[in-house]
Amino acid sequence: MRKLIIAIVLLFGAGDGLAQTTLATELATLLGWIAGEFDNRQQVVRGENFLLESAPEASGAPDLLFPVFAQVEAPALGANVIYLQWPIGSPEGRLQRQRIWTFAVDEQRNALVMDFFTLRDPDRWRDAHLKSNTALRDITREDLIPYPAACRLPFRRHADVFIGEIPRGECRIISQQTRTDMTINARVVIARDQIWYQESGVRQDGSVVFKVPVSGSYQFKRR
């Protein structure tokens, strides 16, 4: 993991001696870096996939995505809520996913922590970011499918990137769709104008239920 962090920091840029900041200040920075519209066009067109020795085979190439991350008001979910949707192929394409991410300060862990949720009725909230930042004001926890507390991602800043990762082996769920018992792994890297994302589900015998993307990480750049 240490080698991975060093590699990521070198790729994103190491900064010029950052001053000590509070976790609350870091949270504001993190939210500001997440919010916006992104795509992985360069990754798809050029076949780039950093941290891999070579570009993936065609069968493992990532989808072309145009993610939107919007900070919204959702009082029932806390003060720091991100709504996201990821269209495939174009900004108007069908959605690969919709999620809610919530963030908070965890002084005990000296980290920022993220909880993530799926939506019980995704169509109801589609394009919420286009309506206003209050479009999710009435959403409640009953509208969401939560993940266990063990699936929370602690984020810590390393130079000019925040790295969040579910502690290995701790997030176990049963899939709502397939009733499969699996462990969820996820890593998210957030910089000022880039977001990298990867996620997988693995059975106890080590077989892979899903892997997003199939090879490497999605590497989104701000549009």
C-alpha positions in Angstrom: 0.0 0.0 0.0 2.9 2.4 0.8 4.4 1.9 -2.7 1.0 2.6 -4.2 0.5 5.8 -2.3 4.0 7.0 -3.3 3.2 6.2 -7.0 -0.2 8.0 -6.9 1.3 11.1 -5.2 4.0 11.3 -7.8 1.5 11.0 -10.6 -0.8 13.7 -9.3 1.9 16.1 -8.1 3.5 16.5 -4.6 2.8 20.1 -3.8 5.1 22.7 -2.3 5.1 22.1 1.5 1.5 22.1 2.6 0.7 23.8 5.9 -0.9 22.0 8.8 -4.7 22.2 8.5 -7.6 21.0 10.5 -9.8 18.1 9.4 -12.7 20.4 9.0 -10.6 22.5 6.5 -9.6 19.3 4.7 -13.2 18.3 4.4 -14.1 21.5 2.8 -11.2 21.1 0.3 -12.2 17.5 -0.4 -15.8 18.4 -1.2 -14.7 21.2 -3.4 -12.4 18.9 -5.4 -15.2 16.3 -5.8 -17.9 18.6 -7.1 -18.1 19.0 -10.8 -18.3 17.2 -14.2 -15.7 14.7 -15.3 -14.9 12.2 -18.0 -12.3 9.5 -18.7 -12.2 10.2 -22.4 -8.4 10.4 -22.4 -8.1 7.1 -20.7 -10.4 5.4 -23.2 -9.1 7.1 -26.4 -5.4 6.6 -25.5 -5.7 3.3 -23.7 -4.0 4.8 -20.7 -4.3 3.0 -17.4 -1.7 4.3 -14.9 -0.3 1.8 -12.4 -0.7 -1.1 -14.9 2.3 -2.3 -16.9 0.3 -2.0 -20.1 -3.0 -0.9 -21.5 -5.9 -3.4 -20.9 -7.1 -5.8 -23.5 -10.2 -4.6 -25.4 -12.4 -6.9 -23.2 -11.1 -5.2 -20.1 -11.2 -1.6 -21.4 -13.2 0.8 -19.2 -16.5 2.3 -20.2 -16.4 5.8 -21.5 -18.1 7.7 -18.6 -19.2 11.3 -17.9 -19.6 11.4 -14.1 -21.3 14.3 -12.3 -20.7 14.9 -8.6 -22.9 17.5 -7.0 -23.0 18.7 -3.4 -26.6 18.9 -2.4 -28.8 19.8 0.6 -30.2 16.6 2.3 -30.7 17.4 6.0 -31.7 13.8 6.8 -28.3 12.6 5.6 -26.0 15.2 7.2 -24.3 18.4 6.2 -21.9 17.0 3.6 -23.8 15.1 0.9 -22.7 14.3 -2.7 -25.1 13.1 -5.3 -23.5 11.3 -8.2 -24.5 9.8 -11.5 -22.4 8.3 -14.2 -23.7 8.4 -17.8 -22.2 6.0 -20.3 -21.0 7.1 -23.8 -22.1 10.7 -23.5 -23.4 13.2 -20.9 -26.9 12.2 -21.9 -26.3 8.4 -21.9 -27.9 5.7 -19.8 -26.6 5.7 -16.3 -24.1 3.2 -15.1 -24.7 4.1 -11.5 -26.3 6.6 -9.1 -25.1 6.9 -5.6 -25.2 9.1 -2.5 -21.9 9.8 -0.7 -21.8 11.4 2.7 -18.7 12.7 4.5 -17.9 13.5 8.1 -14.9 14.2 10.3 -13.6 11.3 12.4 -11.3 12.8 15.0 -10.6 9.4 16.6 -9.3 8.0 13.4 -7.7 11.3 12.3 -9.5 10.9 9.0 -12.4 12.0 6.9 -14.9 9.2 6.5 -17.3 8.5 3.6 -20.5 6.4 3.7 -22.1 5.4 0.4 -25.6 4.5 -0.4 -27.6 3.1 -3.4 -31.1 4.5 -4.2 -34.2 2.4 -3.8 -35.9 4.4 -6.6 -33.1 5.8 -8.8 -35.4 7.2 -11.5 -37.0 9.5 -8.9 -33.8 11.3 -8.3 -32.2 11.2 -11.8 -30.7 14.5 -12.9 -31.2 16.0 -9.4 -28.1 18.1 -10.0 -29.8 19.9 -12.9 -32.8 21.0 -10.8 -31.1 22.7 -7.9 -28.9 21.9 -4.9 -32.1 21.5 -2.9 -33.6 18.8 -5.2 -32.8 16.1 -2.6 -33.9 18.2 0.4 -36.8 15.7 1.1 -34.8 12.5 0.7 -34.7 10.3 3.8 -32.7 7.3 4.9 -35.7 5.1 4.0 -35.1 6.1 0.3 -31.6 4.6 0.5 -30.0 1.2 0.8 -27.1 1.6 3.2 -23.9 -0.4 3.5 -22.7 -1.6 6.9 -20.5 0.7 9.0 -17.5 -1.5 8.3 -17.8 -0.4 4.6 -17.0 3.2 5.5 -14.0 4.6 3.6 -11.5 6.6 5.7 -9.9 9.4 3.6 -6.5 10.9 4.4 -4.5 13.5 2.6 -1.2 12.6 1.0 0.4 15.7 -0.4 -2.1 16.9 -3.1 -4.4 13.8 -3.1 -6.9 12.3 -0.8 -6.9 8.5 -0.7 -9.9 6.6 0.6 -10.0 2.8 0.9 -12.3 0.3 2.6 -10.1 -1.6 5.1 -9.3 -4.9 3.4 -11.7 -7.7 4.2 -14.0 -5.8 6.5 -16.9 -4.9 4.3 -19.1 -8.0 3.9 -22.6 -7.8 2.4 -25.2 -10.0 0.7 -26.1 -8.7 -2.7 -29.7 -7.4 -3.0 -30.0 -8.8 -6.5 -28.1 -12.1 -6.4 -28.2 -12.9 -2.7 -24.4 -13.5 -3.0 -22.3 -13.2 0.2 -19.2 -11.2 -0.7 -16.6 -8.8 0.5 -16.6 -5.3 -1.1 -13.3 -3.6 -1.9 -13.1 0.0 -3.0 -10.4 2.7 -3.4 -11.1 6.3 -4.4 -8.3 8.8 -5.1 -9.3 12.5 -5.3 -7.2 15.4 -6.5 -8.1 18.9 -7.5 -9.1 18.0 -11.1 -9.0 14.2 -11.1 -10.9 11.3 -9.5 -9.8 7.7 -9.7 -12.2 4.9 -8.8 -12.1 1.2 -8.5 -14.5 -1.3 -6.8 -14.9 -5.1 -6.6 -16.9 -7.8 -4.9 -15.2 -11.1 -4.0 -16.7 -14.3 -2.6 -15.1 -16.1 0.3 -13.5 -18.6 -2.0 -11.8 -15.7 -3.8 -13.9 -15.8 -7.0 -14.8 -12.4 -8.4 -18.5 -11.4 -8.4 -17.8 -8.0 -10.1 -15.0 -5.6 -10.8 -15.4 -2.0 -11.8 -13.7 -1.4 -14.1 -12.6 -4.8 -15.3 -9.0 -3.7 -15.3 -7.2 -1.0 -13.3 -9.1 2.2 -12.2 -11.5 4.6 -13.8 -9.4 7.8 -14.3 -11.7 10.8 -14.5 -10.5 14.3 -15.4 -12.5 17.4 -14.8 -14.3 18.7 -17.9 
